[in-house]
Amino acid sequence: MRVTNGPASRKRRIRTIKDAKGFRGRRSKLYRYAADATDHAKQYAYRDRKVKKRTFRQLWQVRINASARAAGTTYSRFMEGLKAAKIALDRKVLSDIAATDTTAFGELVKLAQEALKAKAVKA
């Protein structure tokens, strides 16, 4: 008796069609086009998981820079001062502080500027 792979193939094709739910036209109805569309979508998803990290870091830097400039310094001098003061806050937390609590961010700027002055005297 000849054994075919029919049930498994049908299951795989139906899974692909279900993955393509929400796509327009034949891309959600016909297996051939749905397979192409879902493969492409998975490539985008993989790539954009990496891009997401990049864009968020960029957003955090912009927020920190805007608040630092409002406090009278630049982003790079502020970050250098934090490093000199041994304040280990990441950009995500700094950006949140900059956006929500300006007084606390102002204190961080003062600490960073004092550390920069101490660094300049030492050198």
KOLMI-588086 format. One record per residue (C-alpha): residue in one letter; residue number from 1; x, y, z. Coordinates in pm, whole numbers. Each point is the difference from the previous one (the first is absolute). Layout:
(zakol 'a'; NUM; (X; Y; Z))
...
***
This chain:
(zakol 'm'; 1; (0; 0; 0))
(zakol 'r'; 2; (133; 343; -94))
(zakol 'v'; 3; (23; 246; 290))
(zakol 't'; 4; (-34; 369; -87))
(zakol 'n'; 5; (80; 309; 200))
(zakol 'g'; 6; (-344; 148; -72))
(zakol 'p'; 7; (-125; 76; 353))
(zakol 'a'; 8; (330; 159; 105))
(zakol 's'; 9; (20; 209; -318))
(zakol 'r'; 10; (-358; 118; 40))
(zakol 'k'; 11; (65; 89; 365))
(zakol 'r'; 12; (311; 198; -99))
(zakol 'r'; 13; (-188; 184; -275))
(zakol 'i'; 14; (-293; 83; 225))
(zakol 'r'; 15; (244; 130; 264))
(zakol 't'; 16; (154; 231; -261))
(zakol 'i'; 17; (-344; 124; -108))
(zakol 'k'; 18; (-89; 71; 364))
(zakol 'd'; 19; (328; 190; 48))
(zakol 'a'; 20; (-99; 218; -297))
(zakol 'k'; 21; (-328; 103; 161))
(zakol 'g'; 22; (-49; 373; -41))
(zakol 'f'; 23; (199; 24; -322))
(zakol 'r'; 24; (-188; 142; -299))
(zakol 'g'; 25; (-130; -191; -300))
(zakol 'r'; 26; (154; -323; -118))
(zakol 'r'; 27; (285; 35; 251))
(zakol 's'; 28; (-240; -123; 268))
(zakol 'k'; 29; (-191; -253; -209))
(zakol 'l'; 30; (242; -192; -224))
(zakol 'y'; 31; (284; -206; 143))
(zakol 'r'; 32; (265; 101; -252))
(zakol 'y'; 33; (-46; 372; 61))
(zakol 'a'; 34; (-60; -42; 373))
(zakol 'a'; 35; (330; -190; 35))
(zakol 'd'; 36; (190; 280; -175))
(zakol 'a'; 37; (-174; 265; 208))
(zakol 't'; 38; (57; -171; 335))
(zakol 'd'; 39; (368; -70; -82))
(zakol 'h'; 40; (47; 366; -80))
(zakol 'a'; 41; (-184; 104; 316))
(zakol 'k'; 42; (223; -224; 212))
(zakol 'q'; 43; (311; 155; -154))
(zakol 'y'; 44; (-129; 347; 84))
(zakol 'a'; 45; (-87; -109; 354))
(zakol 'y'; 46; (349; -142; 57))
(zakol 'r'; 47; (170; 311; -137))
(zakol 'd'; 48; (-223; 243; 186))
(zakol 'r'; 49; (55; -165; 337))
(zakol 'k'; 50; (358; 125; -39))
(zakol 'v'; 51; (-101; 339; -142))
(zakol 'k'; 52; (-237; 57; 293))
(zakol 'k'; 53; (291; 2; 244))
(zakol 'r'; 54; (183; 250; -220))
(zakol 't'; 55; (-293; 239; -29))
(zakol 'f'; 56; (-79; -4; 371))
(zakol 'r'; 57; (361; 77; 92))
(zakol 'q'; 58; (-11; 289; -248))
(zakol 'l'; 59; (-322; 130; 157))
(zakol 'w'; 60; (153; -18; 348))
(zakol 'q'; 61; (307; 193; -116))
(zakol 'v'; 62; (-217; 273; -154))
(zakol 'r'; 63; (-201; 38; 322))
(zakol 'i'; 64; (311; 12; 218))
(zakol 'n'; 65; (165; 252; -233))
(zakol 'a'; 66; (-306; 228; 1))
(zakol 's'; 67; (-17; 0; 380))
(zakol 'a'; 68; (376; 38; 38))
(zakol 'r'; 69; (3; 302; -231))
(zakol 'a'; 70; (-288; 153; 194))
(zakol 'a'; 71; (213; -46; 313))
(zakol 'g'; 72; (301; 170; -161))
(zakol 't'; 73; (219; -284; -127))
(zakol 't'; 74; (21; -235; -296))
(zakol 'y'; 75; (-75; -370; -23))
(zakol 's'; 76; (361; -107; -39))
(zakol 'r'; 77; (129; 216; 289))
(zakol 'f'; 78; (-288; -119; 219))
(zakol 'm'; 79; (74; -367; -72))
(zakol 'e'; 80; (373; 58; 56))
(zakol 'g'; 81; (-78; 166; 334))
(zakol 'l'; 82; (-224; -287; 109))
(zakol 'k'; 83; (276; -246; -84))
(zakol 'a'; 84; (254; 210; 194))
(zakol 'a'; 85; (-240; 17; 296))
(zakol 'k'; 86; (-41; -380; -17))
(zakol 'i'; 87; (-377; 30; -41))
(zakol 'a'; 88; (-107; -316; -183))
(zakol 'l'; 89; (-343; 80; -141))
(zakol 'd'; 90; (-84; -126; -346))
(zakol 'r'; 91; (-147; 219; -271))
(zakol 'k'; 92; (-349; -145; 39))
(zakol 'v'; 93; (-19; 104; 366))
(zakol 'l'; 94; (165; 338; -66))
(zakol 's'; 95; (-249; 72; -276))
(zakol 'd'; 96; (-291; -87; 227))
(zakol 'i'; 97; (136; 228; 273))
(zakol 'a'; 98; (56; 278; -257))
(zakol 'a'; 99; (-357; -30; -126))
(zakol 't'; 100; (-180; -31; 334))
(zakol 'd'; 101; (212; 156; 278))
(zakol 't'; 102; (191; 313; -103))
(zakol 't'; 103; (122; 81; 352))
(zakol 'a'; 104; (163; -341; 40))
(zakol 'f'; 105; (154; 33; -345))
(zakol 'g'; 106; (133; 343; 99))
(zakol 'e'; 107; (169; -158; 302))
(zakol 'l'; 108; (159; -258; -227))
(zakol 'v'; 109; (128; 279; -225))
(zakol 'k'; 110; (154; 177; 302))
(zakol 'l'; 111; (171; -322; 112))
(zakol 'a'; 112; (132; -56; -351))
(zakol 'q'; 113; (135; 355; -28))
(zakol 'e'; 114; (171; -23; 339))
(zakol 'a'; 115; (163; -328; -101))
(zakol 'l'; 116; (122; 160; -324))
(zakol 'k'; 117; (155; 288; 195))
(zakol 'a'; 118; (172; -244; 236))
(zakol 'k'; 119; (124; -197; -300))
(zakol 'a'; 120; (143; 315; -159))
(zakol 'v'; 121; (180; 100; 323))
(zakol 'k'; 122; (144; -350; 37))
(zakol 'a'; 123; (139; 1; -356))
***
